[in-house]
Amino acid sequence: MNEFEQRDRFLVDEMLRHLEVVALEVRGGRDRLETSAEARYALEHATEMLAEAAEKTSRPFKTTNSRIPWKGLRKFRHDVAHPYDTGAAPITIEQLWRFARNDAPRINRQLRTAKFST
C-alpha cells in the first residue's frame, strides 16, 4: 500500500467517524437540533470536519470515487465554517437538517464501498 492510499484510508475512516456523529444528531430529531445549541454545534462541527477530511483525499481517490459529491462538500464546509465572511449567510437549520437526513447517509454508503488503488 503506497503512502497516498494509506492516507486516503485514514481520511475515509475519519469521514466515517464524523458521519457517525451526524447520524446520532439525526436520531435526536429535528426538534432537538432547533432547540439545542449543543446539537447544532455537534452537527456543524462534524460536517466541517467531514468536509475537511474529504478535501485532503488524493486526486486519484476522488476520481475513482467520483459519485461522492466532493465539490458540494467543499462548498457546504465553507458555508458552515465561514458564516461571517462578507456576503455570506449563516447556514440554516433547514440546510443542516437536509444535509444530515439526505446527503450524509448517501455519502456514508459511498465511502463504505469506496475503491482504493492497489
Backbone as XML, in Angstrom:
<?xml version="1.0"?>
<chain id="A" units="angstrom">
  <residue number="1" name="MET">
    <atom name="N" x="0.854" y="-1.170" z="0.000"/>
    <atom name="CA" x="0.000" y="0.000" z="0.000"/>
    <atom name="C" x="0.906" y="1.240" z="0.000"/>
  </residue>
  <residue number="2" name="ASN">
    <atom name="N" x="0.665" y="2.146" z="-0.958"/>
    <atom name="CA" x="1.508" y="3.341" z="-1.027"/>
    <atom name="C" x="1.035" y="4.403" z="-0.023"/>
  </residue>
  <residue number="3" name="GLU">
    <atom name="N" x="1.823" y="5.428" z="0.128"/>
    <atom name="CA" x="1.509" y="6.437" z="1.157"/>
    <atom name="C" x="0.207" y="7.184" z="0.866"/>
  </residue>
  <residue number="4" name="PHE">
    <atom name="N" x="-0.140" y="7.384" z="-0.421"/>
    <atom name="CA" x="-1.393" y="8.075" z="-0.748"/>
    <atom name="C" x="-2.599" y="7.210" z="-0.386"/>
  </residue>
  <residue number="5" name="GLU">
    <atom name="N" x="-2.506" y="5.922" z="-0.694"/>
    <atom name="CA" x="-3.602" y="5.023" z="-0.346"/>
    <atom name="C" x="-3.740" y="4.924" z="1.167"/>
  </residue>
  <residue number="6" name="GLN">
    <atom name="N" x="-2.632" y="4.860" z="1.858"/>
    <atom name="CA" x="-2.648" y="4.802" z="3.313"/>
    <atom name="C" x="-3.315" y="6.061" z="3.886"/>
  </residue>
  <residue number="7" name="ARG">
    <atom name="N" x="-2.956" y="7.195" z="3.351"/>
    <atom name="CA" x="-3.547" y="8.461" z="3.798"/>
    <atom name="C" x="-5.042" y="8.502" z="3.472"/>
  </residue>
  <residue number="8" name="ASP">
    <atom name="N" x="-5.413" y="8.079" z="2.277"/>
    <atom name="CA" x="-6.826" y="8.067" z="1.888"/>
    <atom name="C" x="-7.640" y="7.149" z="2.796"/>
  </residue>
  <residue number="9" name="ARG">
    <atom name="N" x="-7.091" y="6.002" z="3.134"/>
    <atom name="CA" x="-7.803" y="5.078" z="4.037"/>
    <atom name="C" x="-8.006" y="5.725" z="5.421"/>
  </residue>
  <residue number="10" name="PHE">
    <atom name="N" x="-6.992" y="6.398" z="5.906"/>
    <atom name="CA" x="-7.111" y="7.117" z="7.181"/>
    <atom name="C" x="-8.206" y="8.182" z="7.085"/>
  </residue>
  <residue number="11" name="LEU">
    <atom name="N" x="-8.200" y="8.945" z="5.998"/>
    <atom name="CA" x="-9.180" y="10.021" z="5.831"/>
    <atom name="C" x="-10.599" y="9.477" z="5.701"/>
  </residue>
  <residue number="12" name="VAL">
    <atom name="N" x="-10.759" y="8.356" z="5.019"/>
    <atom name="CA" x="-12.083" y="7.740" z="4.920"/>
    <atom name="C" x="-12.563" y="7.308" z="6.303"/>
  </residue>
  <residue number="13" name="ASP">
    <atom name="N" x="-11.682" y="6.709" z="7.089"/>
    <atom name="CA" x="-12.048" y="6.330" z="8.464"/>
    <atom name="C" x="-12.486" y="7.557" z="9.265"/>
  </residue>
  <residue number="14" name="GLU">
    <atom name="N" x="-11.770" y="8.643" z="9.107"/>
    <atom name="CA" x="-12.137" y="9.886" z="9.801"/>
    <atom name="C" x="-13.495" y="10.401" z="9.331"/>
  </residue>
  <residue number="15" name="MET">
    <atom name="N" x="-13.724" y="10.386" z="8.021"/>
    <atom name="CA" x="-15.012" y="10.852" z="7.499"/>
    <atom name="C" x="-16.153" y="9.996" z="8.033"/>
  </residue>
  <residue number="16" name="LEU">
    <atom name="N" x="-15.939" y="8.688" z="8.090"/>
    <atom name="CA" x="-16.976" y="7.803" z="8.629"/>
    <atom name="C" x="-17.226" y="8.085" z="10.106"/>
  </residue>
  <residue number="17" name="ARG">
    <atom name="N" x="-16.191" y="8.404" z="10.830"/>
    <atom name="CA" x="-16.350" y="8.759" z="12.254"/>
    <atom name="C" x="-17.201" y="10.019" z="12.403"/>
  </residue>
  <residue number="18" name="HIS">
    <atom name="N" x="-16.954" y="11.018" z="11.564"/>
    <atom name="CA" x="-17.746" y="12.249" z="11.628"/>
    <atom name="C" x="-19.186" y="12.000" z="11.184"/>
  </residue>
  <residue number="19" name="LEU">
    <atom name="N" x="-19.360" y="11.106" z="10.238"/>
    <atom name="CA" x="-20.716" y="10.758" z="9.796"/>
    <atom name="C" x="-21.496" y="10.034" z="10.891"/>
  </residue>
  <residue number="20" name="GLU">
    <atom name="N" x="-20.804" y="9.333" z="11.784"/>
    <atom name="CA" x="-21.481" y="8.718" z="12.935"/>
    <atom name="C" x="-22.092" y="9.793" z="13.830"/>
  </residue>
  <residue number="21" name="VAL">
    <atom name="N" x="-21.370" y="10.883" z="14.027"/>
    <atom name="CA" x="-21.894" y="11.994" z="14.835"/>
    <atom name="C" x="-23.123" y="12.594" z="14.151"/>
  </residue>
  <residue number="22" name="VAL">
    <atom name="N" x="-23.040" y="12.761" z="12.844"/>
    <atom name="CA" x="-24.187" y="13.290" z="12.093"/>
    <atom name="C" x="-25.388" y="12.374" z="12.296"/>
  </residue>
  <residue number="23" name="ALA">
    <atom name="N" x="-25.182" y="11.069" z="12.174"/>
    <atom name="CA" x="-26.282" y="10.113" z="12.346"/>
    <atom name="C" x="-26.861" y="10.172" z="13.758"/>
  </residue>
  <residue number="24" name="LEU">
    <atom name="N" x="-26.021" y="10.340" z="14.751"/>
    <atom name="CA" x="-26.508" y="10.479" z="16.133"/>
    <atom name="C" x="-27.408" y="11.699" z="16.277"/>
  </residue>
  <residue number="25" name="GLU">
    <atom name="N" x="-27.029" y="12.787" z="15.652"/>
    <atom name="CA" x="-27.835" y="14.003" z="15.733"/>
    <atom name="C" x="-29.162" y="13.841" z="14.995"/>
  </residue>
  <residue number="26" name="VAL">
    <atom name="N" x="-29.154" y="13.096" z="13.913"/>
    <atom name="CA" x="-30.416" y="12.830" z="13.203"/>
    <atom name="C" x="-31.342" y="12.016" z="14.098"/>
  </residue>
  <residue number="27" name="ARG">
    <atom name="N" x="-30.789" y="11.016" z="14.771"/>
    <atom name="CA" x="-31.609" y="10.207" z="15.682"/>
    <atom name="C" x="-32.191" y="11.053" z="16.808"/>
  </residue>
  <residue number="28" name="GLY">
    <atom name="N" x="-31.505" y="12.133" z="17.175"/>
    <atom name="CA" x="-32.025" y="13.031" z="18.209"/>
    <atom name="C" x="-33.225" y="13.834" z="17.737"/>
  </residue>
  <residue number="29" name="GLY">
    <atom name="N" x="-33.412" y="13.916" z="16.436"/>
    <atom name="CA" x="-34.581" y="14.591" z="15.876"/>
    <atom name="C" x="-34.343" y="16.058" z="15.566"/>
  </residue>
  <residue number="30" name="ARG">
    <atom name="N" x="-35.159" y="16.531" z="14.658"/>
    <atom name="CA" x="-35.036" y="17.917" z="14.221"/>
    <atom name="C" x="-35.360" y="18.903" z="15.346"/>
  </residue>
  <residue number="31" name="ASP">
    <atom name="N" x="-36.329" y="18.567" z="16.180"/>
    <atom name="CA" x="-36.672" y="19.473" z="17.286"/>
    <atom name="C" x="-35.469" y="19.725" z="18.178"/>
  </residue>
  <residue number="32" name="ARG">
    <atom name="N" x="-34.720" y="18.678" z="18.456"/>
    <atom name="CA" x="-33.509" y="18.839" z="19.286"/>
    <atom name="C" x="-32.516" y="19.746" z="18.575"/>
  </residue>
  <residue number="33" name="LEU">
    <atom name="N" x="-32.362" y="19.573" z="17.277"/>
    <atom name="CA" x="-31.447" y="20.417" z="16.518"/>
    <atom name="C" x="-31.861" y="21.889" z="16.602"/>
  </residue>
  <residue number="34" name="GLU">
    <atom name="N" x="-33.162" y="22.131" z="16.580"/>
    <atom name="CA" x="-33.670" y="23.505" z="16.621"/>
    <atom name="C" x="-33.569" y="24.139" z="18.003"/>
  </residue>
  <residue number="35" name="THR">
    <atom name="N" x="-33.575" y="23.315" z="19.050"/>
    <atom name="CA" x="-33.612" y="23.872" z="20.402"/>
    <atom name="C" x="-32.319" y="23.719" z="21.193"/>
  </residue>
  <residue number="36" name="SER">
    <atom name="N" x="-31.420" y="22.890" z="20.707"/>
    <atom name="CA" x="-30.194" y="22.623" z="21.459"/>
    <atom name="C" x="-28.979" y="23.219" z="20.748"/>
  </residue>
  <residue number="37" name="ALA">
    <atom name="N" x="-28.346" y="24.167" z="21.417"/>
    <atom name="CA" x="-27.112" y="24.732" z="20.860"/>
    <atom name="C" x="-26.046" y="23.650" z="20.739"/>
  </residue>
  <residue number="38" name="GLU">
    <atom name="N" x="-26.038" y="22.713" z="21.669"/>
    <atom name="CA" x="-25.077" y="21.621" z="21.647"/>
    <atom name="C" x="-25.281" y="20.730" z="20.416"/>
  </residue>
  <residue number="39" name="ALA">
    <atom name="N" x="-26.511" y="20.400" z="20.102"/>
    <atom name="CA" x="-26.808" y="19.556" z="18.946"/>
    <atom name="C" x="-26.415" y="20.269" z="17.655"/>
  </residue>
  <residue number="40" name="ARG">
    <atom name="N" x="-26.754" y="21.531" z="17.561"/>
    <atom name="CA" x="-26.402" y="22.270" z="16.348"/>
    <atom name="C" x="-24.877" y="22.358" z="16.203"/>
  </residue>
  <residue number="41" name="TYR">
    <atom name="N" x="-24.197" y="22.661" z="17.293"/>
    <atom name="CA" x="-22.742" y="22.752" z="17.251"/>
    <atom name="C" x="-22.131" y="21.413" z="16.831"/>
  </residue>
  <residue number="42" name="ALA">
    <atom name="N" x="-22.615" y="20.318" z="17.408"/>
    <atom name="CA" x="-22.085" y="18.995" z="17.077"/>
    <atom name="C" x="-22.280" y="18.701" z="15.597"/>
  </residue>
  <residue number="43" name="LEU">
    <atom name="N" x="-23.453" y="19.010" z="15.071"/>
    <atom name="CA" x="-23.724" y="18.747" z="13.662"/>
    <atom name="C" x="-22.877" y="19.636" z="12.758"/>
  </residue>
  <residue number="44" name="GLU">
    <atom name="N" x="-22.776" y="20.909" z="13.095"/>
    <atom name="CA" x="-21.939" y="21.810" z="12.298"/>
    <atom name="C" x="-20.476" y="21.371" z="12.325"/>
  </residue>
  <residue number="45" name="HIS">
    <atom name="N" x="-19.982" y="21.046" z="13.500"/>
    <atom name="CA" x="-18.571" y="20.676" z="13.627"/>
    <atom name="C" x="-18.277" y="19.353" z="12.909"/>
  </residue>
  <residue number="46" name="ALA">
    <atom name="N" x="-19.154" y="18.377" z="13.071"/>
    <atom name="CA" x="-18.947" y="17.092" z="12.397"/>
    <atom name="C" x="-18.961" y="17.272" z="10.879"/>
  </residue>
  <residue number="47" name="THR">
    <atom name="N" x="-19.853" y="18.122" z="10.402"/>
    <atom name="CA" x="-19.940" y="18.398" z="8.967"/>
    <atom name="C" x="-18.677" y="19.092" z="8.480"/>
  </residue>
  <residue number="48" name="GLU">
    <atom name="N" x="-18.227" y="20.039" z="9.256"/>
    <atom name="CA" x="-16.998" y="20.771" z="8.908"/>
    <atom name="C" x="-15.799" y="19.826" z="8.853"/>
  </residue>
  <residue number="49" name="MET">
    <atom name="N" x="-15.667" y="18.966" z="9.846"/>
    <atom name="CA" x="-14.549" y="18.027" z="9.897"/>
    <atom name="C" x="-14.650" y="16.978" z="8.789"/>
  </residue>
  <residue number="50" name="LEU">
    <atom name="N" x="-15.856" y="16.515" z="8.506"/>
    <atom name="CA" x="-16.077" y="15.587" z="7.397"/>
    <atom name="C" x="-15.567" y="16.183" z="6.093"/>
  </residue>
  <residue number="51" name="ALA">
    <atom name="N" x="-15.985" y="17.398" z="5.816"/>
    <atom name="CA" x="-15.610" y="18.043" z="4.562"/>
    <atom name="C" x="-14.123" y="18.392" z="4.523"/>
  </residue>
  <residue number="52" name="GLU">
    <atom name="N" x="-13.559" y="18.706" z="5.664"/>
    <atom name="CA" x="-12.119" y="18.995" z="5.717"/>
    <atom name="C" x="-11.325" y="17.735" z="5.375"/>
  </residue>
  <residue number="53" name="ALA">
    <atom name="N" x="-11.721" y="16.599" z="5.921"/>
    <atom name="CA" x="-11.046" y="15.342" z="5.590"/>
    <atom name="C" x="-11.246" y="15.001" z="4.115"/>
  </residue>
  <residue number="54" name="ALA">
    <atom name="N" x="-12.442" y="15.234" z="3.604"/>
    <atom name="CA" x="-12.723" y="14.969" z="2.184"/>
    <atom name="C" x="-11.810" y="15.793" z="1.293"/>
  </residue>
  <residue number="55" name="GLU">
    <atom name="N" x="-11.579" y="17.022" z="1.688"/>
    <atom name="CA" x="-10.732" y="17.926" z="0.898"/>
    <atom name="C" x="-9.299" y="17.392" z="0.800"/>
  </residue>
  <residue number="56" name="LYS">
    <atom name="N" x="-8.861" y="16.661" z="1.810"/>
    <atom name="CA" x="-7.473" y="16.193" z="1.874"/>
    <atom name="C" x="-7.238" y="14.870" z="1.147"/>
  </residue>
  <residue number="57" name="THR">
    <atom name="N" x="-8.292" y="14.195" z="0.684"/>
    <atom name="CA" x="-8.087" y="12.948" z="-0.045"/>
    <atom name="C" x="-7.368" y="13.226" z="-1.363"/>
  </residue>
  <residue number="58" name="SER">
    <atom name="N" x="-6.712" y="12.212" z="-1.881"/>
    <atom name="CA" x="-5.915" y="12.378" z="-3.101"/>
    <atom name="C" x="-6.800" y="12.542" z="-4.336"/>
  </residue>
  <residue number="59" name="ARG">
    <atom name="N" x="-6.236" y="13.165" z="-5.346"/>
    <atom name="CA" x="-6.946" y="13.339" z="-6.622"/>
    <atom name="C" x="-7.335" y="11.984" z="-7.219"/>
  </residue>
  <residue number="60" name="PRO">
    <atom name="N" x="-6.420" y="10.982" z="-7.238"/>
    <atom name="CA" x="-6.825" y="9.673" z="-7.780"/>
    <atom name="C" x="-8.003" y="9.057" z="-7.015"/>
  </residue>
  <residue number="61" name="PHE">
    <atom name="N" x="-8.019" y="9.207" z="-5.703"/>
    <atom name="CA" x="-9.130" y="8.662" z="-4.914"/>
    <atom name="C" x="-10.431" y="9.361" z="-5.294"/>
  </residue>
  <residue number="62" name="LYS">
    <atom name="N" x="-10.395" y="10.672" z="-5.418"/>
    <atom name="CA" x="-11.601" y="11.426" z="-5.804"/>
    <atom name="C" x="-12.070" y="11.029" z="-7.193"/>
  </residue>
  <residue number="63" name="THR">
    <atom name="N" x="-11.148" y="10.845" z="-8.104"/>
    <atom name="CA" x="-11.502" y="10.461" z="-9.471"/>
    <atom name="C" x="-12.123" y="9.066" z="-9.496"/>
  </residue>
  <residue number="64" name="THR">
    <atom name="N" x="-11.520" y="8.131" z="-8.770"/>
    <atom name="CA" x="-12.024" y="6.758" z="-8.710"/>
    <atom name="C" x="-13.407" y="6.702" z="-8.060"/>
  </residue>
  <residue number="65" name="ASN">
    <atom name="N" x="-13.654" y="7.585" z="-7.124"/>
    <atom name="CA" x="-14.913" y="7.607" z="-6.374"/>
    <atom name="C" x="-15.688" y="8.879" z="-6.699"/>
  </residue>
  <residue number="66" name="SER">
    <atom name="N" x="-15.920" y="9.082" z="-7.964"/>
    <atom name="CA" x="-16.497" y="10.345" z="-8.443"/>
    <atom name="C" x="-17.971" y="10.549" z="-8.083"/>
  </residue>
  <residue number="67" name="ARG">
    <atom name="N" x="-18.638" y="9.512" z="-7.593"/>
    <atom name="CA" x="-20.044" y="9.691" z="-7.199"/>
    <atom name="C" x="-20.178" y="10.438" z="-5.873"/>
  </residue>
  <residue number="68" name="ILE">
    <atom name="N" x="-19.111" y="10.510" z="-5.115"/>
    <atom name="CA" x="-19.122" y="11.281" z="-3.864"/>
    <atom name="C" x="-19.085" y="12.759" z="-4.251"/>
  </residue>
  <residue number="69" name="PRO">
    <atom name="N" x="-19.952" y="13.575" z="-3.676"/>
    <atom name="CA" x="-20.039" y="14.991" z="-4.079"/>
    <atom name="C" x="-18.926" y="15.849" z="-3.476"/>
  </residue>
  <residue number="70" name="TRP">
    <atom name="N" x="-17.710" y="15.660" z="-3.971"/>
    <atom name="CA" x="-16.540" y="16.342" z="-3.416"/>
    <atom name="C" x="-16.699" y="17.859" z="-3.432"/>
  </residue>
  <residue number="71" name="LYS">
    <atom name="N" x="-17.112" y="18.427" z="-4.543"/>
    <atom name="CA" x="-17.252" y="19.888" z="-4.640"/>
    <atom name="C" x="-18.381" y="20.392" z="-3.763"/>
  </residue>
  <residue number="72" name="GLY">
    <atom name="N" x="-19.453" y="19.627" z="-3.687"/>
    <atom name="CA" x="-20.563" y="20.011" z="-2.817"/>
    <atom name="C" x="-20.157" y="20.033" z="-1.356"/>
  </residue>
  <residue number="73" name="LEU">
    <atom name="N" x="-19.336" y="19.058" z="-0.952"/>
    <atom name="CA" x="-18.837" y="19.040" z="0.429"/>
    <atom name="C" x="-17.967" y="20.255" z="0.707"/>
  </residue>
  <residue number="74" name="ARG">
    <atom name="N" x="-17.138" y="20.612" z="-0.258"/>
    <atom name="CA" x="-16.268" y="21.779" z="-0.087"/>
    <atom name="C" x="-17.110" y="23.047" z="0.135"/>
  </residue>
  <residue number="75" name="LYS">
    <atom name="N" x="-18.130" y="23.225" z="-0.710"/>
    <atom name="CA" x="-18.976" y="24.415" z="-0.587"/>
    <atom name="C" x="-19.741" y="24.410" z="0.737"/>
  </residue>
  <residue number="76" name="PHE">
    <atom name="N" x="-20.287" y="23.253" z="1.098"/>
    <atom name="CA" x="-21.044" y="23.175" z="2.344"/>
    <atom name="C" x="-20.147" y="23.495" z="3.535"/>
  </residue>
  <residue number="77" name="ARG">
    <atom name="N" x="-18.921" y="22.970" z="3.517"/>
    <atom name="CA" x="-17.972" y="23.263" z="4.596"/>
    <atom name="C" x="-17.711" y="24.757" z="4.692"/>
  </residue>
  <residue number="78" name="HIS">
    <atom name="N" x="-17.507" y="25.384" z="3.548"/>
    <atom name="CA" x="-17.254" y="26.824" z="3.555"/>
    <atom name="C" x="-18.443" y="27.570" z="4.156"/>
  </residue>
  <residue number="79" name="ASP">
    <atom name="N" x="-19.640" y="27.184" z="3.767"/>
    <atom name="CA" x="-20.840" y="27.853" z="4.282"/>
    <atom name="C" x="-20.990" y="27.670" z="5.790"/>
  </residue>
  <residue number="80" name="VAL">
    <atom name="N" x="-20.646" y="26.473" z="6.281"/>
    <atom name="CA" x="-20.743" y="26.213" z="7.723"/>
    <atom name="C" x="-19.634" y="26.947" z="8.477"/>
  </residue>
  <residue number="81" name="ALA">
    <atom name="N" x="-18.423" y="26.896" z="7.947"/>
    <atom name="CA" x="-17.256" y="27.405" z="8.670"/>
    <atom name="C" x="-17.063" y="28.913" z="8.572"/>
  </residue>
  <residue number="82" name="HIS">
    <atom name="N" x="-17.644" y="29.536" z="7.562"/>
    <atom name="CA" x="-17.377" y="30.956" z="7.334"/>
    <atom name="C" x="-18.652" y="31.800" z="7.205"/>
  </residue>
  <residue number="83" name="PRO">
    <atom name="N" x="-19.536" y="31.725" z="8.188"/>
    <atom name="CA" x="-20.779" y="32.493" z="8.068"/>
    <atom name="C" x="-20.570" y="33.997" z="8.217"/>
  </residue>
  <residue number="84" name="TYR">
    <atom name="N" x="-19.381" y="34.380" z="8.624"/>
    <atom name="CA" x="-19.129" y="35.796" z="8.898"/>
    <atom name="C" x="-18.430" y="36.503" z="7.756"/>
  </residue>
  <residue number="85" name="ASP">
    <atom name="N" x="-18.106" y="35.750" z="6.687"/>
    <atom name="CA" x="-17.479" y="36.386" z="5.528"/>
    <atom name="C" x="-18.424" y="37.408" z="4.914"/>
  </residue>
  <residue number="86" name="THR">
    <atom name="N" x="-17.870" y="38.425" z="4.330"/>
    <atom name="CA" x="-18.678" y="39.429" z="3.650"/>
    <atom name="C" x="-19.519" y="38.757" z="2.582"/>
  </residue>
  <residue number="87" name="GLY">
    <atom name="N" x="-20.793" y="39.026" z="2.594"/>
    <atom name="CA" x="-21.711" y="38.463" z="1.611"/>
    <atom name="C" x="-22.205" y="37.068" z="1.933"/>
  </residue>
  <residue number="88" name="ALA">
    <atom name="N" x="-21.694" y="36.472" z="3.000"/>
    <atom name="CA" x="-22.120" y="35.124" z="3.369"/>
    <atom name="C" x="-23.362" y="35.181" z="4.236"/>
  </residue>
  <residue number="89" name="ALA">
    <atom name="N" x="-24.126" y="34.120" z="4.176"/>
    <atom name="CA" x="-25.290" y="33.982" z="5.049"/>
    <atom name="C" x="-25.066" y="32.757" z="5.920"/>
  </residue>
  <residue number="90" name="PRO">
    <atom name="N" x="-25.353" y="32.858" z="7.215"/>
    <atom name="CA" x="-25.177" y="31.676" z="8.071"/>
    <atom name="C" x="-26.013" y="30.505" z="7.556"/>
  </residue>
  <residue number="91" name="ILE">
    <atom name="N" x="-25.490" y="29.327" z="7.748"/>
    <atom name="CA" x="-26.199" y="28.116" z="7.344"/>
    <atom name="C" x="-27.479" y="28.010" z="8.182"/>
  </residue>
  <residue number="92" name="THR">
    <atom name="N" x="-28.548" y="27.578" z="7.578"/>
    <atom name="CA" x="-29.823" y="27.482" z="8.296"/>
    <atom name="C" x="-30.014" y="26.087" z="8.878"/>
  </residue>
  <residue number="93" name="ILE">
    <atom name="N" x="-30.913" y="25.992" z="9.830"/>
    <atom name="CA" x="-31.281" y="24.691" z="10.401"/>
    <atom name="C" x="-31.777" y="23.778" z="9.276"/>
  </residue>
  <residue number="94" name="GLU">
    <atom name="N" x="-32.569" y="24.322" z="8.370"/>
    <atom name="CA" x="-33.107" y="23.525" z="7.258"/>
    <atom name="C" x="-31.983" y="22.940" z="6.400"/>
  </residue>
  <residue number="95" name="GLN">
    <atom name="N" x="-30.971" y="23.749" z="6.089"/>
    <atom name="CA" x="-29.845" y="23.257" z="5.291"/>
    <atom name="C" x="-29.083" y="22.167" z="6.038"/>
  </residue>
  <residue number="96" name="LEU">
    <atom name="N" x="-28.830" y="22.376" z="7.319"/>
    <atom name="CA" x="-28.139" y="21.365" z="8.129"/>
    <atom name="C" x="-28.938" y="20.065" z="8.176"/>
  </residue>
  <residue number="97" name="TRP">
    <atom name="N" x="-30.231" y="20.205" z="8.435"/>
    <atom name="CA" x="-31.085" y="19.031" z="8.568"/>
    <atom name="C" x="-31.166" y="18.274" z="7.243"/>
  </residue>
  <residue number="98" name="ARG">
    <atom name="N" x="-31.330" y="18.988" z="6.150"/>
    <atom name="CA" x="-31.408" y="18.352" z="4.830"/>
    <atom name="C" x="-30.110" y="17.579" z="4.532"/>
  </residue>
  <residue number="99" name="PHE">
    <atom name="N" x="-28.963" y="18.203" z="4.843"/>
    <atom name="CA" x="-27.686" y="17.513" z="4.650"/>
    <atom name="C" x="-27.625" y="16.250" z="5.509"/>
  </residue>
  <residue number="100" name="ALA">
    <atom name="N" x="-27.959" y="16.395" z="6.787"/>
    <atom name="CA" x="-27.859" y="15.277" z="7.724"/>
    <atom name="C" x="-28.803" y="14.137" z="7.358"/>
  </residue>
  <residue number="101" name="ARG">
    <atom name="N" x="-30.013" y="14.473" z="6.938"/>
    <atom name="CA" x="-31.018" y="13.449" z="6.608"/>
    <atom name="C" x="-30.840" y="12.841" z="5.222"/>
  </residue>
  <residue number="102" name="ASN">
    <atom name="N" x="-30.470" y="13.634" z="4.245"/>
    <atom name="CA" x="-30.460" y="13.173" z="2.855"/>
    <atom name="C" x="-29.068" y="12.870" z="2.326"/>
  </residue>
  <residue number="103" name="ASP">
    <atom name="N" x="-28.154" y="13.808" z="2.499"/>
    <atom name="CA" x="-26.834" y="13.673" z="1.887"/>
    <atom name="C" x="-25.893" y="12.781" z="2.694"/>
  </residue>
  <residue number="104" name="ALA">
    <atom name="N" x="-25.857" y="12.957" z="3.988"/>
    <atom name="CA" x="-24.903" y="12.220" z="4.821"/>
    <atom name="C" x="-25.064" y="10.700" z="4.719"/>
  </residue>
  <residue number="105" name="PRO">
    <atom name="N" x="-26.291" y="10.161" z="4.768"/>
    <atom name="CA" x="-26.404" y="8.693" z="4.647"/>
    <atom name="C" x="-25.894" y="8.173" z="3.297"/>
  </residue>
  <residue number="106" name="ARG">
    <atom name="N" x="-26.145" y="8.906" z="2.237"/>
    <atom name="CA" x="-25.669" y="8.505" z="0.909"/>
    <atom name="C" x="-24.135" y="8.549" z="0.862"/>
  </residue>
  <residue number="107" name="ILE">
    <atom name="N" x="-23.539" y="9.621" z="1.412"/>
    <atom name="CA" x="-22.084" y="9.736" z="1.444"/>
    <atom name="C" x="-21.487" y="8.605" z="2.289"/>
  </residue>
  <residue number="108" name="ASN">
    <atom name="N" x="-22.143" y="8.286" z="3.379"/>
    <atom name="CA" x="-21.691" y="7.188" z="4.239"/>
    <atom name="C" x="-21.643" y="5.886" z="3.440"/>
  </residue>
  <residue number="109" name="ARG">
    <atom name="N" x="-22.695" y="5.572" z="2.719"/>
    <atom name="CA" x="-22.730" y="4.342" z="1.907"/>
    <atom name="C" x="-21.630" y="4.364" z="0.846"/>
  </residue>
  <residue number="110" name="GLN">
    <atom name="N" x="-21.454" y="5.507" z="0.207"/>
    <atom name="CA" x="-20.444" y="5.611" z="-0.840"/>
    <atom name="C" x="-19.038" y="5.433" z="-0.276"/>
  </residue>
  <residue number="111" name="LEU">
    <atom name="N" x="-18.785" y="5.984" z="0.893"/>
    <atom name="CA" x="-17.459" y="5.830" z="1.499"/>
    <atom name="C" x="-17.212" y="4.385" z="1.946"/>
  </residue>
  <residue number="112" name="ARG">
    <atom name="N" x="-18.242" y="3.733" z="2.416"/>
    <atom name="CA" x="-18.094" y="2.339" z="2.863"/>
    <atom name="C" x="-17.785" y="1.396" z="1.704"/>
  </residue>
  <residue number="113" name="THR">
    <atom name="N" x="-18.130" y="1.792" z="0.503"/>
    <atom name="CA" x="-17.855" y="0.954" z="-0.679"/>
    <atom name="C" x="-16.804" y="1.602" z="-1.579"/>
  </residue>
  <residue number="114" name="ALA">
    <atom name="N" x="-16.097" y="2.598" z="-1.068"/>
    <atom name="CA" x="-15.088" y="3.322" z="-1.865"/>
    <atom name="C" x="-14.009" y="2.366" z="-2.342"/>
  </residue>
  <residue number="115" name="LYS">
    <atom name="N" x="-13.501" y="2.686" z="-3.500"/>
    <atom name="CA" x="-12.424" y="1.884" z="-4.085"/>
    <atom name="C" x="-11.091" y="2.615" z="-3.894"/>
  </residue>
  <residue number="116" name="PHE">
    <atom name="N" x="-10.094" y="1.839" z="-3.505"/>
    <atom name="CA" x="-8.747" y="2.349" z="-3.322"/>
    <atom name="C" x="-7.862" y="1.713" z="-4.380"/>
  </residue>
  <residue number="117" name="SER">
    <atom name="N" x="-6.884" y="2.452" z="-4.837"/>
    <atom name="CA" x="-5.938" y="1.863" z="-5.794"/>
    <atom name="C" x="-5.055" y="0.872" z="-5.042"/>
  </residue>
  <residue number="118" name="THR">
    <atom name="N" x="-4.695" y="-0.170" z="-5.698"/>
    <atom name="CA" x="-3.824" y="-1.163" z="-5.036"/>
    <atom name="C" x="-2.597" y="-1.436" z="-5.863"/>
  </residue>
</chain>
